[in-house]
Amino acid sequence: MNELKIQLPKPLQRFLKPKRYKVALGGRGSGKSMSIADLCLVDAMRQGIKTLCCREFQASIDDSVHALLKSEIERLGLFGFEVQNTEILFNGETAFRFKGLARNPESIKSAHGFMRVFLEEAQTVSAESLKALTPTLRAAGSEVWMAGNPRSVLDPFSQRFIKPYEKQLRRDGYYEDDLHTIVWMNYNDNPWFPPVLEQEREHDQRTMNPALYRHVWEGSYYDEVEDSIIEVEHYNAAIDAHLKLGWKAEGSIVASHDPSDTGGDSKGYACRHGNVVIDVCEMITGEAAEGMDWALNKALDNDADWFVWDCDGLGVSLKRQVDQALENKNGIDYFMFKGSEGVEDPELPYTEGGSNRNKSNKDTFFNKRSQYWWRLRDRFYNTYLAVEKGEYINPEDMISLSSKIEVLDQLRSEVCRIPIKRNNTGRLQVMSKIDMAKKPYQIPSPNMGDALMMAMYKPNTFKQQQVKIEFAGWNKYG
């Protein structure tokens, strides 16, 4: 029998050690999927390991790694395999079977006898599928192998297998503990990276959006969605923009809060000093009233001049709580934000964001929420033009995100995943949280993003004051 030699990119050599979870992350041309397929074929031959090959979305066998396995069997000249239409046998026994998870995640629980799951395009897997997948293999020594190119930092796959270990992953290129082996590998880790792909990579590096290039070829997060309002590159340019461009935080301090009740949604908070965002964070647990106390305390700690909160839905019931909390705080006023209302200054022309059509605000925006999101979008775009393109932009029209904000990555995934919604009026509209949660988007509620959007509130230059009018024998407050 001829000796079989399998060549692996160096990062994947860590897959040779037993671990419950083995995850290969990276961009195009890294060789991760082909190398994992080769290892599974060898293990089927030498150890009789049966592999269940899964993807989140598999409308037909053509969507699976069936064709990849068949190609590798032929390329390596492997004997004993029988490639059938829906499965692959070795010596007459099932060696590989193929399933999609999205339509029925529970169906994989019936896959007895399999010692390995190979999850391709793992970045697309849903929380429901992960919950059903991981307890499927219960036998001692069974393993879950995954290959994927990270998308949003908020995706279930990223939250489970990247974010907790990201510091070491970025530093060393791998992470290992008793349960996990996770490696980061890209085209430059693949000694057999073909010249035709190198030509494509060089072209993409010259012509592609830099954030998209880093995602496609370097395995970086990519938090944009189709029709997103704010681009990743515009967001990134705003980090410490005031330091890059030499201007300081000046003006009113505006704090904002996106409330939520108990459940899956967190509560968001943002605070800006002039055009510098100095704080963004979230409160994950607790009821709406607890969240409001938390946000009000943070606003007072930030010495805010204005406090803004979302009053669509449950937020309107919190007004009395805000009144009581700020009753004796003469230095802070508040604004009840209702995104479903009509736009501010409806008759004034919208001339920001490069618009020269002089259409009125009411003819440009569907409601106040879309108007505020575009106000935030315009600030990010202006900052990008100043930081990356060297154009002169008035600092009053820009935004800077302090690098001291600990949740910048998570905030990016919220801010850059707000899609435009098409409507019949031709006005700009932002997709609602309810619609974002539905397929195909399935985007978590952007509570910190909405808080940042509401922080774009433009306070009145002079606060309204009471005027005391006195007459003989009585007085009246106007």
N, C-alpha and C positions, 0 to 999 in steps of 0.2 A: 504494500500500500504506500502510495506517495505521501511524503510528509507535507502537511498542510501548514502554510505560514500565513498568519494574519498580521498585517501591519496596522498599528493604531497611532493616532496623534498622541503626543506625550500626556496631555491632560487626562485622556481617557484610560490611561494605564491604572488609574486609581479605581476604576470600575472592577478590576480583577479581585479586589478584596471584598468579602461578603459585607453587605450593609442592607438594611431594610429599604431605605430610599436612596436611589442613585439618580442624580439630576445633572444633565448636561445643558448649560445655558450658552447662548451665543448667536452670532449672526450668520449670514449666508456664506457658504463655502467653507465652513469650519470642519466639515466631515463628520459631524456628530451623529446624524441619523444613519448614514451608511456604516459607520464603525459600530454603532450599537446593533444594527441589523446583522453585521458579521459576527459579533460576539454571540448573539442569540442563535444564529445558525450553528456555530461551533458547539455551543452548549446543548443544543438539541441533538447533535450527532454524538457527542462524547458522554453526556450525562442524562440524556433523555428528558431534558427540561422542556416542558410545554409552555408556550408563551401566548398570552392573550393580548393581541395588538388592538389598542383602542385609540380613538380620536373623539373629541367632543362632537364634531359634526361629520357624519359619514352617511351621505345619501345613497352611495353605492360602493361596491368593492373598489372602484377606481379611486375613491377618496382616501383609501387606506395605504399602508406600507406594503400591501400585497405585491405591487409591481416592483418596488425596491428590493424586496426579498427574492423575488424571481430573478431579477437582474443580477443580484449578487451570487445566487446559486450558479448561474451560467458563467459569470465572470471568474469565479473561483474554481469552477469545474467540480462542484460538490456532487457526490453520488448518494443515492438512497432517498432523495427527496422527490416527491410527486406533487407538482403544483396543480391544484384543482381550482375551479372557479371561485369557490368561497372559502377554502382553507388549504393549508399545505401540510402534507403528510411526510413522515420520515419512517422508512421501513414499515409502511402500512398503517402507522399510528398517527393520530393528530399531533402535529408539532406546533402549528400556528393557526389561530382562529382570529377573526376580525369583527369588532363591534364598534358602533357609534354610541355615545353616551347621552347625547342631548335629548333624544326622544324618549328614552326609558332607562335612566341611570340604574334603576333597581334590577334590570335584567342581568347585569353582570354578576349578581350575587349567586346565580345558578351555575356559574362557570367552575365546576368542581374539577379537581385534578390538575389545574394550572398552578405552576410554581412561580410564574413571573407575569407581570403586566408591563407591556411597553406602551407608554402613552406618548404619542407623537403630537406635535403642535400643542404642547402642554399648556402654553400661555392662554389658550382659549377655554380651558376647562372651567366649568361653573362650580360654585360652592356646593351645589346639590350633587354634582357628579363626583367631586372629591370626597364628599361625605359617604357616598355609596361605594366608591372605589377602594378606599384605603382599608376597610375591614374585610374586603373580599378574599384576600389571600391570608389564611389563618395558619397554614402549616408552618412548622419550624423551618427556617431557611428560605422562605418565600420572599420575593423582592418586587419592588415597584420601580421600574426604570422610566425616566422621563427625559424628553428632549424638547426644548422650547426656546423661543426668542422673546424675552420679556416685553410686554406691552405696558399698560399703566401700572404704576406702583400700587394702585388700589385693587387690581385684579386678584381674585382668590388665590391663584397660583403664586403671584408675587408676594402676597401677604403671608402665605404658608411656607414657601421654600426659598425666598430671597431676602425679604426685608429683615427678618430676625438675625440673619447671618451676613448682612451686606458689608459691614465694615471689614471683616476678614476676607470676604470674597473679593472686594476691590483691592485690598492690600496684597493678598497672596495669590489670587486667581483660583482659590479653592477653599472649601470649608469641610471639615470632617468632625464628627463626634460618634458616639456609639450607635446612633440611629441613621445618620446621614453621610453621604458623600456627594458634594455638590461642586461641580467644576465650571469655570467660565472659559470658553474657548472660541476663537475666531479664526478668520481666514489665515492669519499669520501664525497660527498654531498647526496648520495643516501643511505638511511637507509636500503633499501631492496636489496643492491648489493649482488648478489648470490655468494656462495662459488665457484662454477665452474668458474665464471669469475675472481674471486680473484686468483685462481690457474693460470689462463691464464695470468693475469696481472703480477704476480710475475715472471713467466717464461719469459715474454717479458722484464721485467726490468733487468733480468740477461743477456739476450742474444741479445736483440735488440739494434740497433744503438740508442744512447741516444736521439738524435734529433727526430728520428722517434718515440721512446717511448713517449717522451713528447707530440708529436702531437697526437698519437693514444689515449693515456690515460689521458692527461692533457690539451688537447685543445690548444696547442701552435701552432704558425705558423710552417709550414713545406715548405720550399722554394725549395727543391730539386724536380727535375723531373726525370723520368726514363732516364738512360744513361747520367746523368749530369756529367760534367767534374770535378767540384769542389763540395765536400760534405759539408753539413752544419757544421758538427763537425770540419772540417778542417778550415773553415772560422772562426768559433767562437773561436778556439784556437789562432787565430792570433790577436785578439783584445788585444792591449797593450802587445803583446808578448815581446817586447823589455824591458818593465818594469818587466815582470814576470821572464825573463831570465837574466836580468842585462846587456844588451848592449845598446849602444847609437846610435843615428842617425849620421852617418858619410858618407861622400862621396858627389857625385854630386847630385844636385837638378834637378829632371826631371819633367816637367809639361806636361800634355797631354790634348788634346781636341778632342771630337767627335762632329763634327758640324751637324746641321740639319737646314732645312729651315722651314718656317711657316707650321703648320699642327700639327699632333698628337705627333710627336717626340720632345723630349726636347734635349737640348745640354748638353753634359757631360764634366766634368773637373775633373782631378785628378792630384795630385802632391806628389812625394815621395822625401824624403831626405835620400839618401842611400837606406836602406831597410825598412825605416819607412814611411808609407803613412801618410802624415800630413794633406791632404785636399782632399775631394771628394764632389762634389756638382753638381747641374744642373741649367740650365736656361730654363724655360718652354716656354716663349713667345719670339717673335722677329724673325727677319730674320737671315740668315746665317752670314751676315756681322756683324750684331749687336752681335751675339753670339761669333764671332771671336774676336771682340774688348773686350768683357767681359772676354774671356779666356786669351787673351794676357795681359790685365791689372792684372788679378789674378796671372799670371806667373811672371810678373814683381814685384808685391807685395810680392810674395814668394821668390824673389831673385833667380829665376831659372837659372841654367846653360844651360839647354836645353829645347826647346819647340817642342813637337811632335803633329802632327794632322793627321787625317784620310784624305787621298787624293784620295780615291776611290770615284767616283761620284762627287758631287758638291764641295767637299773639294779642288780639284785641282785648282778651279777658285779663291781660296782665297790666293794663293801664293803671289800675288802682295801686298795684304793687309799686309801679314806677313812681306814681305821684307821692306815695308815702316815703319811698326811699330818698327822693330828691327834694322833698318839701322844704327842708331847711338848708339845702345846698345851693346858695345863691349863685355860685360860679358855674353851674351846669344846667343846661336846658335840654329839652328832648324833642324828638320828631317821630311821629308814628308813620312808618313807611308802609304803604299799601301798593304793592306792585301791580295789582289788578286794575288800579285806577287809571284814568286818562293821564296823558303825559303832562309834565310841567311846562309852562310857557308854551302852550299849544300853537300860538300864532307866530312865534318867533321862528326865523329860518334856522335850520340845522346846517351849520357851516363847518363843523369840526370833522376830523377824520378825512380831510382832503375833499370833502364835498363842496362843489361849487354850483350846485343846482338851485340852491336857495329854496328848497322845499321846506315847508313848515314842519315843526316837530310833530304835529298831529298827523301830517301826511307821510312822515318818515317812520314813526314808531307805532307799534301796535298798542303798547301800554307803557306804564311807568317802569315796569321791570325791564323791558327791552331797552328803554331809553337809558337806564342806569348801567346796564351791562355794556351798552355801546360807549357810554362815557368812560367806563373802565377800559374797554378795548382801545379807544382812541388814545388814552394815556399810555398804554403799553406800546402801541404802535409808534407814537411820537418818541418815546424813550428809545426804542429800537433804532429809529432813524438817527437820533443823536449819538447813541453809544456805538453802533456798528457801522453807520454810514457817514458819520462826521457832520451831519447837517446841524445847523443852528436851530434849536427849538427853545422857546420860552420855557424855563423850568416850571412855570405855573401850569403848563399843559402836559407835564410828564408825571411819572410815578416812579418811586424807588422802593424796593423791598429790602429791609435790613437783613443782612446775612445772619443776624443774631436770632432770627425767627427759626425755631427748631423744626417746624413742619413745612419747610419750603418745598420739599419733594411732594408731599401729600397735597399741599395747596396747588402746586402745578397740575397735578392730576385732576383736581376739581375745576380750576379756572380754565384749563385748556381742553376740557371735555364738555363744554356747554354748546350744544348744536343750535343752529338756526332752524326754525320751524317754518315750513312753507305755508302761506295762507293765500286766500283769494283776493286780498286787497292790495297786495304788493308792498305792504309795510313790513318793516323789520320786526320779527317776533322771535323770542327765545323759547325753546322747548321747555315745557313744564316738567317739574320733578316727577310727576306721575307718568308722563310719556317717556322720560329718560329711563325710568325703571323697567319699562317694557322691552321686549325683544324688538329689533336686534341689538339695541343699545345696551340695556341692562346696566346703566350707569348709577352708582350709588348717589344718594342725595348730597349735593354739594353745599353743605351747611357753612363751612368756612368760606367757600367761594362766594356764597350769597351774602355773608357778612361783609366780605371785602367789597362787594358790589354796592351794598348799602352805605359803606363808609365814603362813597363818592358824593354823598349828600353835600350840597353847597350851602353852608349856613348863611343866614342874613348877616350883613355887616354889623348892624346894630340890633341888639335884642329888644323886643317890645317891652316897654316899661309902663308901670302903673303911674297915672297922673292924679294927684290928690287935689280936688277942687273944694275949697272951703268957703262957706257962706255963714253969715251970722246965725248961730243957733243950730246949724246942722252941717254935715259934710257928706261928700259923695266921692266915690272912687270911679274914675273913668277908665 
